[in-house]
Amino acid sequence: MNEEIKKLIEILTDINEDVDFANEKALVDDGLIDSFDITSIITALDEEYGVRIEASEIEPENFNSVEAILETVKRYQKKK
């Protein structure tokens, strides 16, 4: 597991420690995280990575796994 993933898992675990972010691949689809969690995740990503996720990007496929969340962050970092 690379350092980027480890760091993101730590951030996500601080938001919801009951979810196995390292292994789950359907966080939204399986109801493991809800809209409040997603709002908290978006806030944490803004604080940690300086990215502002647009409302149009708040789609389940962008938040279903740690990898998907990291890809969303990287996409926004490239836009800077």
N, CA, C and O atoms as a Maestro MAE file, in Angstrom:
{
 s_m_m2io_version
 :::
 2.0.0
}

f_m_ct {
 s_m_title
 :::
 protein
 m_atom[320] {
  # First column is atom index #
  i_m_mmod_type
  r_m_x_coord
  r_m_y_coord
  r_m_z_coord
  i_m_residue_number
  s_m_chain_name
  s_m_pdb_residue_name
  s_m_pdb_atom_name
  i_m_atomic_number
  :::
  1 25 0.852 -1.181 0.000 1 A "MET " " N  " 7
  2 3 0.000 0.000 0.000 1 A "MET " " CA " 6
  3 2 0.893 1.238 0.000 1 A "MET " " C  " 6
  4 15 1.790 1.367 0.834 1 A "MET " " O  " 8
  5 25 0.640 2.146 -0.942 2 A "ASN " " N  " 7
  6 3 1.520 3.305 -1.035 2 A "ASN " " CA " 6
  7 2 1.163 4.380 -0.001 2 A "ASN " " C  " 6
  8 15 0.114 4.322 0.640 2 A "ASN " " O  " 8
  9 25 2.040 5.339 0.143 3 A "GLU " " N  " 7
  10 3 1.889 6.375 1.175 3 A "GLU " " CA " 6
  11 2 0.662 7.253 0.959 3 A "GLU " " C  " 6
  12 15 0.013 7.661 1.922 3 A "GLU " " O  " 8
  13 25 0.341 7.545 -0.302 4 A "GLU " " N  " 7
  14 3 -0.856 8.364 -0.589 4 A "GLU " " CA " 6
  15 2 -2.117 7.683 -0.082 4 A "GLU " " C  " 6
  16 15 -2.978 8.320 0.525 4 A "GLU " " O  " 8
  17 25 -2.217 6.402 -0.332 5 A "ILE " " N  " 7
  18 3 -3.384 5.631 0.100 5 A "ILE " " CA " 6
  19 2 -3.428 5.574 1.628 5 A "ILE " " C  " 6
  20 15 -4.487 5.766 2.224 5 A "ILE " " O  " 8
  21 25 -2.282 5.311 2.262 6 A "LYS " " N  " 7
  22 3 -2.234 5.246 3.724 6 A "LYS " " CA " 6
  23 2 -2.685 6.557 4.349 6 A "LYS " " C  " 6
  24 15 -3.457 6.563 5.307 6 A "LYS " " O  " 8
  25 25 -2.202 7.664 3.805 7 A "LYS " " N  " 7
  26 3 -2.565 8.981 4.324 7 A "LYS " " CA " 6
  27 2 -4.064 9.219 4.179 7 A "LYS " " C  " 6
  28 15 -4.708 9.705 5.109 7 A "LYS " " O  " 8
  29 25 -4.620 8.882 3.023 8 A "LEU " " N  " 7
  30 3 -6.042 9.076 2.784 8 A "LEU " " CA " 6
  31 2 -6.875 8.182 3.700 8 A "LEU " " C  " 6
  32 15 -7.893 8.625 4.232 8 A "LEU " " O  " 8
  33 25 -6.464 6.951 3.888 9 A "ILE " " N  " 7
  34 3 -7.187 6.041 4.793 9 A "ILE " " CA " 6
  35 2 -7.203 6.619 6.207 9 A "ILE " " C  " 6
  36 15 -8.217 6.535 6.899 9 A "ILE " " O  " 8
  37 25 -6.107 7.195 6.629 10 A "GLU " " N  " 7
  38 3 -6.042 7.809 7.958 10 A "GLU " " CA " 6
  39 2 -7.047 8.956 8.064 10 A "GLU " " C  " 6
  40 15 -7.755 9.074 9.064 10 A "GLU " " O  " 8
  41 25 -7.107 9.794 7.040 11 A "ILE " " N  " 7
  42 3 -8.061 10.912 7.017 11 A "ILE " " CA " 6
  43 2 -9.493 10.385 7.075 11 A "ILE " " C  " 6
  44 15 -10.314 10.883 7.846 11 A "ILE " " O  " 8
  45 25 -9.785 9.377 6.259 12 A "LEU " " N  " 7
  46 3 -11.137 8.824 6.197 12 A "LEU " " CA " 6
  47 2 -11.527 8.122 7.492 12 A "LEU " " C  " 6
  48 15 -12.676 8.207 7.924 12 A "LEU " " O  " 8
  49 25 -10.587 7.439 8.104 13 A "THR " " N  " 7
  50 3 -10.850 6.750 9.366 13 A "THR " " CA " 6
  51 2 -11.168 7.744 10.475 13 A "THR " " C  " 6
  52 15 -11.978 7.451 11.354 13 A "THR " " O  " 8
  53 25 -10.542 8.912 10.445 14 A "ASP " " N  " 7
  54 3 -10.868 9.956 11.411 14 A "ASP " " CA " 6
  55 2 -12.320 10.413 11.264 14 A "ASP " " C  " 6
  56 15 -12.938 10.842 12.238 14 A "ASP " " O  " 8
  57 25 -12.859 10.321 10.061 15 A "ILE " " N  " 7
  58 3 -14.237 10.730 9.802 15 A "ILE " " CA " 6
  59 2 -15.222 9.641 10.229 15 A "ILE " " C  " 6
  60 15 -16.253 9.933 10.835 15 A "ILE " " O  " 8
  61 25 -14.901 8.393 9.913 16 A "ASN " " N  " 7
  62 3 -15.782 7.281 10.273 16 A "ASN " " CA " 6
  63 2 -14.931 6.054 10.570 16 A "ASN " " C  " 6
  64 15 -14.520 5.336 9.660 16 A "ASN " " O  " 8
  65 25 -14.677 5.826 11.834 17 A "GLU " " N  " 7
  66 3 -13.774 4.739 12.222 17 A "GLU " " CA " 6
  67 2 -14.410 3.357 12.116 17 A "GLU " " C  " 6
  68 15 -13.720 2.352 12.279 17 A "GLU " " O  " 8
  69 25 -15.705 3.288 11.848 18 A "ASP " " N  " 7
  70 3 -16.389 2.000 11.751 18 A "ASP " " CA " 6
  71 2 -16.293 1.358 10.367 18 A "ASP " " C  " 6
  72 15 -16.738 0.227 10.177 18 A "ASP " " O  " 8
  73 25 -15.719 2.068 9.409 19 A "VAL " " N  " 7
  74 3 -15.650 1.578 8.031 19 A "VAL " " CA " 6
  75 2 -14.231 1.099 7.718 19 A "VAL " " C  " 6
  76 15 -13.250 1.748 8.079 19 A "VAL " " O  " 8
  77 25 -14.141 -0.033 7.049 20 A "ASP " " N  " 7
  78 3 -12.850 -0.581 6.615 20 A "ASP " " CA " 6
  79 2 -12.499 0.022 5.248 20 A "ASP " " C  " 6
  80 15 -12.662 -0.618 4.209 20 A "ASP " " O  " 8
  81 25 -12.016 1.260 5.278 21 A "PHE " " N  " 7
  82 3 -11.724 1.982 4.040 21 A "PHE " " CA " 6
  83 2 -10.673 1.288 3.188 21 A "PHE " " C  " 6
  84 15 -10.684 1.423 1.964 21 A "PHE " " O  " 8
  85 25 -9.770 0.549 3.812 22 A "ALA " " N  " 7
  86 3 -8.695 -0.116 3.073 22 A "ALA " " CA " 6
  87 2 -9.223 -1.217 2.154 22 A "ALA " " C  " 6
  88 15 -8.620 -1.499 1.118 22 A "ALA " " O  " 8
  89 25 -10.331 -1.834 2.519 23 A "ASN " " N  " 7
  90 3 -10.796 -3.004 1.772 23 A "ASN " " CA " 6
  91 2 -12.135 -2.853 1.071 23 A "ASN " " C  " 6
  92 15 -12.442 -3.621 0.159 23 A "ASN " " O  " 8
  93 25 -12.922 -1.894 1.473 24 A "GLU " " N  " 7
  94 3 -14.255 -1.725 0.873 24 A "GLU " " CA " 6
  95 2 -14.160 -1.074 -0.508 24 A "GLU " " C  " 6
  96 15 -13.353 -0.169 -0.720 24 A "GLU " " O  " 8
  97 25 -14.978 -1.536 -1.432 25 A "LYS " " N  " 7
  98 3 -14.967 -1.017 -2.803 25 A "LYS " " CA " 6
  99 2 -16.324 -0.454 -3.219 25 A "LYS " " C  " 6
  100 15 -16.498 -0.029 -4.361 25 A "LYS " " O  " 8
  101 25 -17.289 -0.451 -2.289 26 A "ALA " " N  " 7
  102 3 -18.628 0.070 -2.587 26 A "ALA " " CA " 6
  103 2 -19.140 0.866 -1.389 26 A "ALA " " C  " 6
  104 15 -20.223 0.602 -0.867 26 A "ALA " " O  " 8
  105 25 -18.348 1.838 -0.966 27 A "LEU " " N  " 7
  106 3 -18.662 2.600 0.236 27 A "LEU " " CA " 6
  107 2 -20.037 3.259 0.170 27 A "LEU " " C  " 6
  108 15 -20.808 3.196 1.127 27 A "LEU " " O  " 8
  109 25 -20.335 3.884 -0.949 28 A "VAL " " N  " 7
  110 3 -21.624 4.561 -1.123 28 A "VAL " " CA " 6
  111 2 -22.695 3.545 -1.492 28 A "VAL " " C  " 6
  112 15 -23.762 3.510 -0.879 28 A "VAL " " O  " 8
  113 25 -22.413 2.723 -2.488 29 A "ASP " " N  " 7
  114 3 -23.404 1.769 -2.992 29 A "ASP " " CA " 6
  115 2 -23.911 0.824 -1.904 29 A "ASP " " C  " 6
  116 15 -25.084 0.450 -1.906 29 A "ASP " " O  " 8
  117 25 -23.039 0.437 -0.980 30 A "ASP " " N  " 7
  118 3 -23.437 -0.472 0.099 30 A "ASP " " CA " 6
  119 2 -23.921 0.271 1.342 30 A "ASP " " C  " 6
  120 15 -24.238 -0.359 2.351 30 A "ASP " " O  " 8
  121 25 -23.982 1.592 1.283 31 A "GLY " " N  " 7
  122 3 -24.488 2.378 2.410 31 A "GLY " " CA " 6
  123 2 -23.537 2.459 3.591 31 A "GLY " " C  " 6
  124 15 -23.964 2.734 4.712 31 A "GLY " " O  " 8
  125 25 -22.257 2.225 3.354 32 A "LEU " " N  " 7
  126 3 -21.279 2.276 4.446 32 A "LEU " " CA " 6
  127 2 -20.953 3.717 4.845 32 A "LEU " " C  " 6
  128 15 -20.607 3.987 5.995 32 A "LEU " " O  " 8
  129 25 -21.065 4.639 3.882 33 A "ILE " " N  " 7
  130 3 -20.940 6.054 4.202 33 A "ILE " " CA " 6
  131 2 -22.190 6.754 3.675 33 A "ILE " " C  " 6
  132 15 -22.752 6.369 2.649 33 A "ILE " " O  " 8
  133 25 -22.611 7.788 4.398 34 A "ASP " " N  " 7
  134 3 -23.816 8.514 4.012 34 A "ASP " " CA " 6
  135 2 -23.463 9.931 3.576 34 A "ASP " " C  " 6
  136 15 -22.290 10.291 3.486 34 A "ASP " " O  " 8
  137 25 -24.483 10.722 3.310 35 A "SER " " N  " 7
  138 3 -24.247 12.077 2.799 35 A "SER " " CA " 6
  139 2 -23.485 12.934 3.801 35 A "SER " " C  " 6
  140 15 -22.691 13.786 3.403 35 A "SER " " O  " 8
  141 25 -23.712 12.722 5.094 36 A "PHE " " N  " 7
  142 3 -22.955 13.469 6.101 36 A "PHE " " CA " 6
  143 2 -21.479 13.097 6.029 36 A "PHE " " C  " 6
  144 15 -20.614 13.970 6.098 36 A "PHE " " O  " 8
  145 25 -21.186 11.800 5.890 37 A "ASP " " N  " 7
  146 3 -19.792 11.353 5.754 37 A "ASP " " CA " 6
  147 2 -19.152 11.966 4.510 37 A "ASP " " C  " 6
  148 15 -18.008 12.420 4.553 37 A "ASP " " O  " 8
  149 25 -19.888 11.975 3.412 38 A "ILE " " N  " 7
  150 3 -19.340 12.524 2.168 38 A "ILE " " CA " 6
  151 2 -19.039 14.015 2.327 38 A "ILE " " C  " 6
  152 15 -18.009 14.501 1.861 38 A "ILE " " O  " 8
  153 25 -19.943 14.729 2.984 39 A "THR " " N  " 7
  154 3 -19.702 16.155 3.247 39 A "THR " " CA " 6
  155 2 -18.442 16.332 4.093 39 A "THR " " C  " 6
  156 15 -17.629 17.216 3.824 39 A "THR " " O  " 8
  157 25 -18.283 15.502 5.102 40 A "SER " " N  " 7
  158 3 -17.089 15.556 5.952 40 A "SER " " CA " 6
  159 2 -15.836 15.200 5.172 40 A "SER " " C  " 6
  160 15 -14.784 15.806 5.376 40 A "SER " " O  " 8
  161 25 -15.938 14.225 4.284 41 A "ILE " " N  " 7
  162 3 -14.798 13.826 3.445 41 A "ILE " " CA " 6
  163 2 -14.394 14.976 2.534 41 A "ILE " " C  " 6
  164 15 -13.208 15.279 2.403 41 A "ILE " " O  " 8
  165 25 -15.367 15.615 1.909 42 A "ILE " " N  " 7
  166 3 -15.081 16.734 1.008 42 A "ILE " " CA " 6
  167 2 -14.383 17.864 1.763 42 A "ILE " " C  " 6
  168 15 -13.435 18.462 1.254 42 A "ILE " " O  " 8
  169 25 -14.849 18.151 2.968 43 A "THR " " N  " 7
  170 3 -14.219 19.190 3.796 43 A "THR " " CA " 6
  171 2 -12.787 18.797 4.131 43 A "THR " " C  " 6
  172 15 -11.880 19.625 4.043 43 A "THR " " O  " 8
  173 25 -12.577 17.543 4.514 44 A "ALA " " N  " 7
  174 3 -11.231 17.070 4.868 44 A "ALA " " CA " 6
  175 2 -10.298 17.099 3.656 44 A "ALA " " C  " 6
  176 15 -9.121 17.430 3.796 44 A "ALA " " O  " 8
  177 25 -10.806 16.760 2.472 45 A "LEU " " N  " 7
  178 3 -9.979 16.789 1.261 45 A "LEU " " CA " 6
  179 2 -9.576 18.224 0.935 45 A "LEU " " C  " 6
  180 15 -8.450 18.478 0.508 45 A "LEU " " O  " 8
  181 25 -10.488 19.144 1.134 46 A "ASP " " N  " 7
  182 3 -10.183 20.555 0.904 46 A "ASP " " CA " 6
  183 2 -9.082 21.012 1.863 46 A "ASP " " C  " 6
  184 15 -8.130 21.677 1.454 46 A "ASP " " O  " 8
  185 25 -9.220 20.650 3.134 47 A "GLU " " N  " 7
  186 3 -8.230 21.063 4.134 47 A "GLU " " CA " 6
  187 2 -6.872 20.416 3.898 47 A "GLU " " C  " 6
  188 15 -5.840 21.078 4.010 47 A "GLU " " O  " 8
  189 25 -6.868 19.134 3.574 48 A "GLU " " N  " 7
  190 3 -5.607 18.389 3.439 48 A "GLU " " CA " 6
  191 2 -4.922 18.604 2.096 48 A "GLU " " C  " 6
  192 15 -3.701 18.744 2.035 48 A "GLU " " O  " 8
  193 25 -5.708 18.631 1.018 49 A "TYR " " N  " 7
  194 3 -5.128 18.678 -0.320 49 A "TYR " " CA " 6
  195 2 -5.378 19.999 -1.054 49 A "TYR " " C  " 6
  196 15 -4.839 20.225 -2.137 49 A "TYR " " O  " 8
  197 25 -6.201 20.872 -0.455 50 A "GLY " " N  " 7
  198 3 -6.497 22.152 -1.095 50 A "GLY " " CA " 6
  199 2 -7.325 22.030 -2.354 50 A "GLY " " C  " 6
  200 15 -7.170 22.822 -3.283 50 A "GLY " " O  " 8
  201 25 -8.213 21.033 -2.391 51 A "VAL " " N  " 7
  202 3 -9.082 20.849 -3.552 51 A "VAL " " CA " 6
  203 2 -10.531 21.083 -3.146 51 A "VAL " " C  " 6
  204 15 -10.972 20.644 -2.084 51 A "VAL " " O  " 8
  205 25 -11.251 21.770 -3.996 52 A "ARG " " N  " 7
  206 3 -12.684 22.011 -3.766 52 A "ARG " " CA " 6
  207 2 -13.470 21.162 -4.758 52 A "ARG " " C  " 6
  208 15 -13.498 21.437 -5.957 52 A "ARG " " O  " 8
  209 25 -14.102 20.129 -4.225 53 A "ILE " " N  " 7
  210 3 -14.875 19.214 -5.054 53 A "ILE " " CA " 6
  211 2 -16.184 19.918 -5.456 53 A "ILE " " C  " 6
  212 15 -16.931 20.395 -4.602 53 A "ILE " " O  " 8
  213 25 -16.439 19.970 -6.742 54 A "GLU " " N  " 7
  214 3 -17.657 20.604 -7.239 54 A "GLU " " CA " 6
  215 2 -18.854 19.686 -7.009 54 A "GLU " " C  " 6
  216 15 -18.719 18.463 -6.977 54 A "GLU " " O  " 8
  217 25 -20.019 20.295 -6.849 55 A "ALA " " N  " 7
  218 3 -21.239 19.525 -6.613 55 A "ALA " " CA " 6
  219 2 -21.474 18.483 -7.708 55 A "ALA " " C  " 6
  220 15 -21.965 17.388 -7.434 55 A "ALA " " O  " 8
  221 25 -21.127 18.824 -8.932 56 A "SER " " N  " 7
  222 3 -21.332 17.892 -10.045 56 A "SER " " CA " 6
  223 2 -20.452 16.643 -9.944 56 A "SER " " C  " 6
  224 15 -20.727 15.636 -10.596 56 A "SER " " O  " 8
  225 25 -19.405 16.708 -9.137 57 A "GLU " " N  " 7
  226 3 -18.491 15.576 -8.966 57 A "GLU " " CA " 6
  227 2 -18.887 14.679 -7.794 57 A "GLU " " C  " 6
  228 15 -18.258 13.647 -7.559 57 A "GLU " " O  " 8
  229 25 -19.924 15.070 -7.062 58 A "ILE " " N  " 7
  230 3 -20.348 14.276 -5.907 58 A "ILE " " CA " 6
  231 2 -21.243 13.147 -6.416 58 A "ILE " " C  " 6
  232 15 -22.468 13.185 -6.303 58 A "ILE " " O  " 8
  233 25 -20.587 12.164 -6.968 59 A "GLU " " N  " 7
  234 3 -21.233 10.987 -7.542 59 A "GLU " " CA " 6
  235 2 -20.711 9.753 -6.805 59 A "GLU " " C  " 6
  236 15 -19.550 9.725 -6.397 59 A "GLU " " O  " 8
  237 25 -21.551 8.737 -6.630 60 A "PRO " " N  " 7
  238 3 -21.098 7.537 -5.917 60 A "PRO " " CA " 6
  239 2 -19.790 6.966 -6.446 60 A "PRO " " C  " 6
  240 15 -18.942 6.542 -5.661 60 A "PRO " " O  " 8
  241 25 -19.613 6.947 -7.768 61 A "GLU " " N  " 7
  242 3 -18.395 6.329 -8.311 61 A "GLU " " CA " 6
  243 2 -17.130 7.069 -7.901 61 A "GLU " " C  " 6
  244 15 -16.044 6.491 -7.946 61 A "GLU " " O  " 8
  245 25 -17.242 8.330 -7.503 62 A "ASN " " N  " 7
  246 3 -16.071 9.091 -7.048 62 A "ASN " " CA " 6
  247 2 -15.763 8.871 -5.571 62 A "ASN " " C  " 6
  248 15 -14.719 9.304 -5.081 62 A "ASN " " O  " 8
  249 25 -16.673 8.195 -4.855 63 A "PHE " " N  " 7
  250 3 -16.508 8.006 -3.413 63 A "PHE " " CA " 6
  251 2 -16.698 6.561 -2.967 63 A "PHE " " C  " 6
  252 15 -16.804 6.303 -1.768 63 A "PHE " " O  " 8
  253 25 -16.745 5.617 -3.895 64 A "ASN " " N  " 7
  254 3 -16.994 4.219 -3.540 64 A "ASN " " CA " 6
  255 2 -15.780 3.508 -2.957 64 A "ASN " " C  " 6
  256 15 -15.927 2.470 -2.312 64 A "ASN " " O  " 8
  257 25 -14.586 4.048 -3.170 65 A "SER " " N  " 7
  258 3 -13.376 3.404 -2.650 65 A "SER " " CA " 6
  259 2 -12.305 4.457 -2.392 65 A "SER " " C  " 6
  260 15 -12.393 5.585 -2.877 65 A "SER " " O  " 8
  261 25 -11.313 4.076 -1.637 66 A "VAL " " N  " 7
  262 3 -10.188 4.973 -1.372 66 A "VAL " " CA " 6
  263 2 -9.519 5.340 -2.694 66 A "VAL " " C  " 6
  264 15 -9.125 6.488 -2.899 66 A "VAL " " O  " 8
  265 25 -9.394 4.374 -3.576 67 A "GLU " " N  " 7
  266 3 -8.748 4.626 -4.864 67 A "GLU " " CA " 6
  267 2 -9.533 5.651 -5.679 67 A "GLU " " C  " 6
  268 15 -8.948 6.538 -6.301 67 A "GLU " " O  " 8
  269 25 -10.858 5.526 -5.672 68 A "ALA " " N  " 7
  270 3 -11.700 6.472 -6.418 68 A "ALA " " CA " 6
  271 2 -11.603 7.874 -5.825 68 A "ALA " " C  " 6
  272 15 -11.557 8.860 -6.561 68 A "ALA " " O  " 8
  273 25 -11.573 7.962 -4.519 69 A "ILE " " N  " 7
  274 3 -11.446 9.264 -3.860 69 A "ILE " " CA " 6
  275 2 -10.100 9.882 -4.203 69 A "ILE " " C  " 6
  276 15 -10.024 11.072 -4.509 69 A "ILE " " O  " 8
  277 25 -9.040 9.086 -4.154 70 A "LEU " " N  " 7
  278 3 -7.705 9.591 -4.480 70 A "LEU " " CA " 6
  279 2 -7.637 10.055 -5.932 70 A "LEU " " C  " 6
  280 15 -7.023 11.083 -6.217 70 A "LEU " " O  " 8
  281 25 -8.247 9.327 -6.843 71 A "GLU " " N  " 7
  282 3 -8.270 9.744 -8.248 71 A "GLU " " CA " 6
  283 2 -9.007 11.070 -8.417 71 A "GLU " " C  " 6
  284 15 -8.602 11.911 -9.219 71 A "GLU " " O  " 8
  285 25 -10.077 11.255 -7.670 72 A "THR " " N  " 7
  286 3 -10.819 12.521 -7.715 72 A "THR " " CA " 6
  287 2 -9.934 13.658 -7.225 72 A "THR " " C  " 6
  288 15 -9.900 14.726 -7.837 72 A "THR " " O  " 8
  289 25 -9.219 13.438 -6.132 73 A "VAL " " N  " 7
  290 3 -8.295 14.447 -5.604 73 A "VAL " " CA " 6
  291 2 -7.234 14.789 -6.647 73 A "VAL " " C  " 6
  292 15 -6.962 15.963 -6.898 73 A "VAL " " O  " 8
  293 25 -6.642 13.772 -7.247 74 A "LYS " " N  " 7
  294 3 -5.580 14.005 -8.246 74 A "LYS " " CA " 6
  295 2 -6.113 14.774 -9.447 74 A "LYS " " C  " 6
  296 15 -5.424 15.635 -9.995 74 A "LYS " " O  " 8
  297 25 -7.334 14.465 -9.854 75 A "ARG " " N  " 7
  298 3 -7.947 15.175 -10.981 75 A "ARG " " CA " 6
  299 2 -8.077 16.676 -10.664 75 A "ARG " " C  " 6
  300 15 -7.821 17.527 -11.516 75 A "ARG " " O  " 8
  301 25 -8.474 16.975 -9.438 76 A "TYR " " N  " 7
  302 3 -8.604 18.379 -9.038 76 A "TYR " " CA " 6
  303 2 -7.243 19.058 -8.864 76 A "TYR " " C  " 6
  304 15 -7.097 20.247 -9.149 76 A "TYR " " O  " 8
  305 25 -6.262 18.308 -8.402 77 A "GLN " " N  " 7
  306 3 -4.932 18.889 -8.252 77 A "GLN " " CA " 6
  307 2 -4.348 19.271 -9.610 77 A "GLN " " C  " 6
  308 15 -3.621 20.259 -9.709 77 A "GLN " " O  " 8
  309 25 -4.651 18.512 -10.645 78 A "LYS " " N  " 7
  310 3 -4.168 18.809 -11.986 78 A "LYS " " CA " 6
  311 2 -4.811 20.081 -12.544 78 A "LYS " " C  " 6
  312 15 -4.216 20.775 -13.369 78 A "LYS " " O  " 8
  313 25 -6.033 20.379 -12.086 79 A "LYS " " N  " 7
  314 3 -6.757 21.565 -12.562 79 A "LYS " " CA " 6
  315 2 -6.170 22.850 -12.022 79 A "LYS " " C  " 6
  316 15 -6.400 23.923 -12.580 79 A "LYS " " O  " 8
  317 25 -5.415 22.754 -10.941 80 A "LYS " " N  " 7
  318 3 -4.849 23.960 -10.307 80 A "LYS " " CA " 6
  319 2 -3.852 24.637 -11.198 80 A "LYS " " C  " 6
  320 15 -3.283 25.661 -10.822 80 A "LYS " " O  " 8
  :::
 }
 m_bond[319] {
  # First column is bond index #
  i_m_from
  i_m_to
  i_m_order
  :::
  1 1 2 1
  2 2 3 1
  3 3 4 2
  4 3 5 1
  5 5 6 1
  6 6 7 1
  7 7 8 2
  8 7 9 1
  9 9 10 1
  10 10 11 1
  11 11 12 2
  12 11 13 1
  13 13 14 1
  14 14 15 1
  15 15 16 2
  16 15 17 1
  17 17 18 1
  18 18 19 1
  19 19 20 2
  20 19 21 1
  21 21 22 1
  22 22 23 1
  23 23 24 2
  24 23 25 1
  25 25 26 1
  26 26 27 1
  27 27 28 2
  28 27 29 1
  29 29 30 1
  30 30 31 1
  31 31 32 2
  32 31 33 1
  33 33 34 1
  34 34 35 1
  35 35 36 2
  36 35 37 1
  37 37 38 1
  38 38 39 1
  39 39 40 2
  40 39 41 1
  41 41 42 1
  42 42 43 1
  43 43 44 2
  44 43 45 1
  45 45 46 1
  46 46 47 1
  47 47 48 2
  48 47 49 1
  49 49 50 1
  50 50 51 1
  51 51 52 2
  52 51 53 1
  53 53 54 1
  54 54 55 1
  55 55 56 2
  56 55 57 1
  57 57 58 1
  58 58 59 1
  59 59 60 2
  60 59 61 1
  61 61 62 1
  62 62 63 1
  63 63 64 2
  64 63 65 1
  65 65 66 1
  66 66 67 1
  67 67 68 2
  68 67 69 1
  69 69 70 1
  70 70 71 1
  71 71 72 2
  72 71 73 1
  73 73 74 1
  74 74 75 1
  75 75 76 2
  76 75 77 1
  77 77 78 1
  78 78 79 1
  79 79 80 2
  80 79 81 1
  81 81 82 1
  82 82 83 1
  83 83 84 2
  84 83 85 1
  85 85 86 1
  86 86 87 1
  87 87 88 2
  88 87 89 1
  89 89 90 1
  90 90 91 1
  91 91 92 2
  92 91 93 1
  93 93 94 1
  94 94 95 1
  95 95 96 2
  96 95 97 1
  97 97 98 1
  98 98 99 1
  99 99 100 2
  100 99 101 1
  101 101 102 1
  102 102 103 1
  103 103 104 2
  104 103 105 1
  105 105 106 1
  106 106 107 1
  107 107 108 2
  108 107 109 1
  109 109 110 1
  110 110 111 1
  111 111 112 2
  112 111 113 1
  113 113 114 1
  114 114 115 1
  115 115 116 2
  116 115 117 1
  117 117 118 1
  118 118 119 1
  119 119 120 2
  120 119 121 1
  121 121 122 1
  122 122 123 1
  123 123 124 2
  124 123 125 1
  125 125 126 1
  126 126 127 1
  127 127 128 2
  128 127 129 1
  129 129 130 1
  130 130 131 1
  131 131 132 2
  132 131 133 1
  133 133 134 1
  134 134 135 1
  135 135 136 2
  136 135 137 1
  137 137 138 1
  138 138 139 1
  139 139 140 2
  140 139 141 1
  141 141 142 1
  142 142 143 1
  143 143 144 2
  144 143 145 1
  145 145 146 1
  146 146 147 1
  147 147 148 2
  148 147 149 1
  149 149 150 1
  150 150 151 1
  151 151 152 2
  152 151 153 1
  153 153 154 1
  154 154 155 1
  155 155 156 2
  156 155 157 1
  157 157 158 1
  158 158 159 1
  159 159 160 2
  160 159 161 1
  161 161 162 1
  162 162 163 1
  163 163 164 2
  164 163 165 1
  165 165 166 1
  166 166 167 1
  167 167 168 2
  168 167 169 1
  169 169 170 1
  170 170 171 1
  171 171 172 2
  172 171 173 1
  173 173 174 1
  174 174 175 1
  175 175 176 2
  176 175 177 1
  177 177 178 1
  178 178 179 1
  179 179 180 2
  180 179 181 1
  181 181 182 1
  182 182 183 1
  183 183 184 2
  184 183 185 1
  185 185 186 1
  186 186 187 1
  187 187 188 2
  188 187 189 1
  189 189 190 1
  190 190 191 1
  191 191 192 2
  192 191 193 1
  193 193 194 1
  194 194 195 1
  195 195 196 2
  196 195 197 1
  197 197 198 1
  198 198 199 1
  199 199 200 2
  200 199 201 1
  201 201 202 1
  202 202 203 1
  203 203 204 2
  204 203 205 1
  205 205 206 1
  206 206 207 1
  207 207 208 2
  208 207 209 1
  209 209 210 1
  210 210 211 1
  211 211 212 2
  212 211 213 1
  213 213 214 1
  214 214 215 1
  215 215 216 2
  216 215 217 1
  217 217 218 1
  218 218 219 1
  219 219 220 2
  220 219 221 1
  221 221 222 1
  222 222 223 1
  223 223 224 2
  224 223 225 1
  225 225 226 1
  226 226 227 1
  227 227 228 2
  228 227 229 1
  229 229 230 1
  230 230 231 1
  231 231 232 2
  232 231 233 1
  233 233 234 1
  234 234 235 1
  235 235 236 2
  236 235 237 1
  237 237 238 1
  238 238 239 1
  239 239 240 2
  240 239 241 1
  241 241 242 1
  242 242 243 1
  243 243 244 2
  244 243 245 1
  245 245 246 1
  246 246 247 1
  247 247 248 2
  248 247 249 1
  249 249 250 1
  250 250 251 1
  251 251 252 2
  252 251 253 1
  253 253 254 1
  254 254 255 1
  255 255 256 2
  256 255 257 1
  257 257 258 1
  258 258 259 1
  259 259 260 2
  260 259 261 1
  261 261 262 1
  262 262 263 1
  263 263 264 2
  264 263 265 1
  265 265 266 1
  266 266 267 1
  267 267 268 2
  268 267 269 1
  269 269 270 1
  270 270 271 1
  271 271 272 2
  272 271 273 1
  273 273 274 1
  274 274 275 1
  275 275 276 2
  276 275 277 1
  277 277 278 1
  278 278 279 1
  279 279 280 2
  280 279 281 1
  281 281 282 1
  282 282 283 1
  283 283 284 2
  284 283 285 1
  285 285 286 1
  286 286 287 1
  287 287 288 2
  288 287 289 1
  289 289 290 1
  290 290 291 1
  291 291 292 2
  292 291 293 1
  293 293 294 1
  294 294 295 1
  295 295 296 2
  296 295 297 1
  297 297 298 1
  298 298 299 1
  299 299 300 2
  300 299 301 1
  301 301 302 1
  302 302 303 1
  303 303 304 2
  304 303 305 1
  305 305 306 1
  306 306 307 1
  307 307 308 2
  308 307 309 1
  309 309 310 1
  310 310 311 1
  311 311 312 2
  312 311 313 1
  313 313 314 1
  314 314 315 1
  315 315 316 2
  316 315 317 1
  317 317 318 1
  318 318 319 1
  319 319 320 2
  :::
 }
}
